[in-house]
Amino acid sequence: MDQPTEASDAGTDPTLVDLAEQPVAVIKGKVPFDELPQFYDTAFGTAARSTHHGSFDGLGEAWGRLGAFIGEQGRAPGPVMWECYLTEPSPDMDPADLRTELTWPLAD
């Protein structure tokens, strides 16, 4: 399979979004009282998002483009990022039909 030559061939152009509240998995831990403001600041807010079109083999490059986009905006990426599989993978499908949403919250 040929690799896309332009970012737009591989998915949507990155954008900044405000994240809506949604259920998540949580790891229990303790945050010192004086670090609560910093914790809350990193728990909500703006994120960079794009959708990768194609096989999972291209996800590394897609994450690289999203990271570059964050830098181009003069922003810093946060320490956590995630993927949401918008199409159900199956052994019989064409990998070009896969859609994966990439979300990378910003550190600032």
N, C-alpha and C positions, 0 to 999 in steps of 0.2 A: 504494500500500500504506500502510495506517495505521501510524503509529509507536506503539510500546508506550507506555503511560502510567505504568507502574510498573516498577521495576527487575526484579521477579520475572517480569514478562511477557517480558523480553528475555533471560533466561538464569538461571543459578544465582546465588545470593547469594555474594558473595566470602567467602573463608576463608583462614586462614593454614595453610601446609603446609610440611613439611620435604621438600626435594627429594632424590630418589634419584639415585644415580650413573647417568649415561647418556652415550653418545658425543656429542660436540659438534664443531663446526668451531672451529679455533683459529687465532689470528693470532700469529705468532711475535714476541716482543719481549723486552726486557731489563727486569728489575726490580732496582733497587739492593738489596743485601743488607739494609740497614736498613729497607727498605719491605716485605720479605717477610711479616712478620706481618700487616700491613694488607691486603696482597694476598690472603693465604689467608683472612682473615676475611671478605672480600667475595666470595670464590669459592664458599663453601658457606653453607648455612644456610637460614634461613626465607625464604619468599616468599609473596606474596598471589596467589591464583588464583581465577578465575571462568570460566564458560563462557557465551559470547554465543550466543544463539539468534536466527538471522535473517540478513538480507543483510549484506554487507560494508559497506554504507552506514552501519550502526549501530555499527561498531567504534570510531569516535572517541568516541562517547558512552559505550560500554562501558569503554574505557580511562579515561575521566573518572570513572566510578563506582568503578572499581578504585582509582584514585589517591585519591579521596575516602575510600574505606574504609581505606586505609593511614593517612591522616591521622587518621581517627576512632579508630584503634587506638593513636594516640600514637607512630607509627613514621614512618620516612622512606623514600621509595622510592629504590632504587638507580638507577644510570645506564643500566642495560640491561634491556630487557623483550622478550618474544617471544610469538608466536602459533603455535598448533599447530592445523591444520585437521583436525577430527575427522570431517568428512564430505568426500567427494570432490566438488568443484564440477563441474557440467556445464551446458552451455547450455540443456538441456531441463528442468532441475530448478526447483522452486519455491524461491526464495530463503529463504522462511521455514523450510525444512528444513535450512539450513546450521547447523553447530555449530562454533564456534571457541573453543578454550581459550586464555585469556590468563594469562600468568605474569609477575609483576613481583617479582624478588628485592628484599629490603629492604636498605637501606644500613646499618642498625644491628642 
